[in-house]
Amino acid sequence: MWRIDRSTIDALAGETRALWYETVARALVAKLDEASLQRASQARDLNRGDRAIARLVCPEGVQATSAILLNGAEAIPPVKRMAVIWFSDLSGFSAHSEGRDAVEVGATLRRLTDPQVEEIQRSNGQVDKHMGDAVMAFWLCPDAPRLSKGVAGATRAALEAARRVQAAAAEASAPVGIRIGLHLGEVSVGDFGGGDRIAFTIVGQPVNEAARYEQFKPDTQQSGGRVRVSDAVFELLPNDVRASFLPSPVEFFDKHRKRFVAFLSSN
């Protein structure tokens, strides 16, 4: 920082005054260039950080983490949102992996998981976490139009992911199937956990119920059912998507004898 009285400048000879102004301008340009380089470097660091974080958390979590880093906040307060929730599991994968090389297991798992992630992201869903050979994802839907769009997009993604996973499993000669459960409801969105170990995720009863739809095992005589949606999801589906499901729903109960109604895909 410079501080110089106007009277001092006015007292300078014309050439000296011009030289002084030129010197100040050159110094300011150098400082601005330095600041621009620092800003560009910080932006690259932030982008690299965001890319690294994005490998670990969903897009909502990346935004929350960036806010914490930039604003110095310790946590993002949870909020309530309507959401479509996805749970999927590769049935038979654990048995198939038994006794196999770890690298081979990892490659096969990625081959069967990539189609799911690609379809979820293509329909603007967010992968919440990977749990072994299971995937949890969600679509946040803050209003009715986006809820209808989220339900249709998530269901189309599930149907296409199931088809692609079955094709990939056949190509890999892996006797593995897939179950995908979809449900909707109001959830809490935010960073949860304890101590220094937190997770940006969604919590609430609809999340637990979505897992029940994935875990449901139809009778062996029953065809189809790779994708199973709750009656709440089915009610909002457009007719062309409904056509991919069996017309009659099935009922099942959890261990607490709570009743669930599901519509099963026809393949």
Salt bridges, closest charged atoms under 4 A:
ASP10 OD1 - ARG6 NE 3.38
GLU22 OE2 - ARG26 NH2 3.09
ASP45 OD1 - ARG48 NH2 2.31
ASP89 OD2 - ARG179 NH2 3.43
GLU104 OE2 - ARG100 NH1 3.15
ASP114 OD1 - ARG110 NH1 3.76
GLU118 OE1 - ARG164 NH2 2.61
GLU119 OE2 - ARG122 NH1 2.70
GLU119 OE2 - ARG164 NH1 2.81
ASP128 OD1 - LYS129 NZ 2.44
ASP143 OD2 - ARG146 NH2 2.52
GLU160 OE2 - ARG163 NH2 2.52
GLU171 OE1 - ARG111 NH2 3.24
GLU209 OE1 - HIS183 NE2 2.89
GLU209 OE2 - LYS258 NZ 2.36
GLU214 OE2 - ARG179 NH2 3.01
ASP240 OD2 - ARG156 NH2 3.03
GLU251 OE2 - ARG259 NH2 2.81
